[in-house]
Amino acid sequence: MAEADYGAGGGYDSRAVTALKRPDDAGWEGFATRAVHAGQGPDPASGAVVVPLVSSATFAQSSPGSPGAFEYSRTGNPTRNAAEANLASLEGGVGAVACASGMAATTMALQLLDAGSRVVATRDCYGGTFRLGEQVFRRHGFEFAWVDTSDLSATTEAIRAGASMVFVETPTNPLLRIADLRAIASACRSEGALLVVDNTFMSPFFQRPLELGADIALHSTTKYLNGHSDGVGGVLAVRDPALLERLRFLQNAAGAVLSPFDAWLLLRSARTLALRMERHDENAGRVARMLVERPEVSRVFWPGLPDHPGHALAREQMTGFGGMVSFEVGDVDRARRVMEAFRLFTIAESLGGVESLVNHPATMTHASIPAPIREEIGVTDGLIRLSVGVEDDVDLLADLRAALGTAA
Ligand SMILES: *Cc1c(COP(=O)(O)O)cnc(C)c1O
């Protein structure tokens, strides 16, 4: 797309990205190496080992109408572009666009479509995604088919009925259902539909949707990517340069960009992503296996458990099972007693940070879903969801045991 296509007043200049991509990025095979180095320093101007936080809104021009690599920070910002280069490398894409939140990223993905488009999307997706579709984009003439994307035949049937975009979350929240990304990608190709995968729960360390055939890997970076519960953000990574240009256009035109400070935090966090994800997964595995043994617990949901319905598929398309564990204790009173008894797990929404959190979906994250629908999709009143952090497992397990004791 020629720069003139963007209209007057701030075209995106692709030099702003290439200027920051070190030529040897492609040579780094290991994920952890790329997490530490892709898009990350040393800064050519100062030698700083950490990418500088550039807060400047605008950039000097040598003569009128001839900007350098950067012109205006909505269009391109050195710190944000470094974070985008880093995330593109981790997802195995050609580029990425960073947004103000996960919901801003989802909005931007939907803005690729025209009014009248039909979107097939995961039924038990993040509540905000459902709300955005039903209460915002439906008013703009979109049609949504919400399906259980862990049911492959129901999903492919819905795609064959016509779809411009398929929006899949896997594993889902809070029951961790798994969708077959390769099979869904192939159905999307036959239908000419764009496949967007919300990869928030796994992070690119455990799952890379672009390698499985998706067009867009989407994240709420608020969760594992930022990982310290101190920043809100979102990102879309793609493997097709033409699609990247369309997203760049939308990022600049609509303007819900990630702030330089949040981009800087994201770069800081990427450096430990591999270490953190390994520890989340290890701890979650210990927690899940302990919960299975407890008499107070009737069901445990974690894709790493051999009797999880998506376990075999998870082993095929993921390289770990993540830090999210849900379990049933019977009813709302027991759930409340157990949750109030925790001393290490903090009662809070959100997930993916280094500290362990506990959430009661029926009254917290999923409260906006009417009770009958909640029961139908399996989010019962006795369900508790854990975001298992990176603390020592001995303390996590002791806290859980003590809390469960109050349910008896
Ligand atoms: C949190 C979350 C979102 C929304 O992201 P925000 O950063 O809160 O806007 C989208 N999808 C999933 C799976 C999430 O967990």
The ligand as a MOL file (V3000), in Angstrom:
LIG
                    3D

  0  0  0     0  0            999 V3000
M  V30 BEGIN CTAB
M  V30 COUNTS 15 15 0 0 0
M  V30 BEGIN ATOM
M  V30 1 C -7.9480 -10.5220 29.6580 0
M  V30 2 C -8.2720 -11.1840 28.3820 0
M  V30 3 C -8.6810 -10.4530 27.2670 0
M  V30 4 C -8.8790 -8.9420 27.3100 0
M  V30 5 O -7.6880 -8.2720 27.5240 0
M  V30 6 P -7.5540 -6.8360 28.2560 0
M  V30 7 O -6.0890 -6.6010 28.2330 0
M  V30 8 O -8.1290 -6.9930 29.6330 0
M  V30 9 O -8.3290 -5.8650 27.4330 0
M  V30 10 C -8.9280 -11.1330 26.0890 0
M  V30 11 N -8.7890 -12.4820 26.0250 0
M  V30 12 C -8.4070 -13.2210 27.0790 0
M  V30 13 C -8.2740 -14.6970 26.9320 0
M  V30 14 C -8.1440 -12.6040 28.2950 0
M  V30 15 O -7.7810 -13.3490 29.3490 0
M  V30 END ATOM
M  V30 BEGIN BOND
M  V30 1 1 1 2
M  V30 2 1 2 3
M  V30 3 2 2 14
M  V30 4 1 3 4
M  V30 5 2 3 10
M  V30 6 1 4 5
M  V30 7 1 5 6
M  V30 8 2 6 7
M  V30 9 1 6 8
M  V30 10 1 6 9
M  V30 11 1 10 11
M  V30 12 2 11 12
M  V30 13 1 12 13
M  V30 14 1 12 14
M  V30 15 1 14 15
M  V30 END BOND
M  V30 END CTAB
M  END
